[in-house]
């Protein structure tokens, strides 16, 4: 499956549009509440444990979107958008939502 944030794949004309596909992941982890509440205390460096959770959530959402595209008979997704949002009481959960257009190239 070819994935792209652009509306087309250079040199690969789109033969058929299959429709919009999405993937969603919600992670209920108190560490995000702590992260956002204490973000101003982090000076420099990277928060590796938080990054791993964000990457896992993004990857899960992308996999879900690809499965939905494959079910439609697509072999590529174009125009991909990835959104991160905090939800729940006091922003205690993180939602990663991906969307794009399933196509046949």
SVG drawing of the C-alpha trace seen along z (x, -y; Angstrom):
<svg xmlns="http://www.w3.org/2000/svg" viewBox="-16 -26 34 32">
<polyline fill="none" stroke="black" stroke-width="0.4" points="0.0,0.0 1.4,-3.4 0.7,-6.1 1.1,-9.8 0.1,-13.2 0.0,-14.6 -3.2,-14.4 -1.5,-12.3 1.5,-10.0 4.0,-11.4 4.1,-9.3 1.3,-7.1 -2.1,-8.3 -5.1,-7.6 -7.4,-5.1 -10.2,-4.9 -11.3,-6.7 -12.7,-4.3 -13.6,-6.9 -12.5,-8.4 -11.0,-6.1 -10.2,-6.7 -8.4,-5.2 -8.9,-6.1 -7.0,-5.3 -7.7,-6.4 -5.2,-5.9 -6.4,-6.3 -3.2,-7.1 -2.7,-9.4 0.8,-10.1 -0.7,-12.4 -2.5,-14.4 0.7,-14.7 2.6,-15.5 0.4,-18.4 0.0,-19.7 3.8,-19.8 5.0,-20.6 6.3,-24.0 8.6,-22.2 10.3,-20.3 13.3,-22.2 15.1,-20.8 15.6,-17.2 13.0,-14.7 10.5,-12.6 11.2,-9.2 8.5,-7.2 5.8,-9.7 7.2,-9.6 6.9,-5.8 3.3,-5.9 2.5,-8.6 4.2,-6.6 2.4,-3.5 -1.0,-5.3 -0.2,-6.8 0.9,-3.5 -2.2,-1.7 -4.4,-4.4 -2.6,-4.2 -2.9,-0.4 -6.6,-0.6 -7.0,-3.1 -4.9,-0.9 -7.1,2.1 -10.2,0.1 -8.7,-0.9 -7.7,2.6 -11.2,3.8 -12.4,1.3 -9.9,2.7 -7.5,-0.2 -3.8,0.0 -2.9,-3.5 -4.1,-6.3 -3.5,-9.9 -4.1,-13.2 -3.4,-11.6 -4.0,-13.8 -3.0,-12.9 -4.6,-14.7 -3.7,-14.4 -6.3,-15.6 -6.7,-15.3 -10.1,-14.1 -11.9,-13.0 -12.1,-14.5 -9.2,-17.0 -7.6,-15.8 -6.7,-12.5 -6.8,-10.6 -5.2,-11.0 -6.9,-10.4 -5.0,-10.0 -7.2,-10.2 -6.0,-9.6 -7.9,-10.1 -7.2,-10.0 -8.6,-9.0 -8.4,-5.3 -7.5,-5.0 -6.4,-2.5 -3.2,-3.6"/>
</svg>
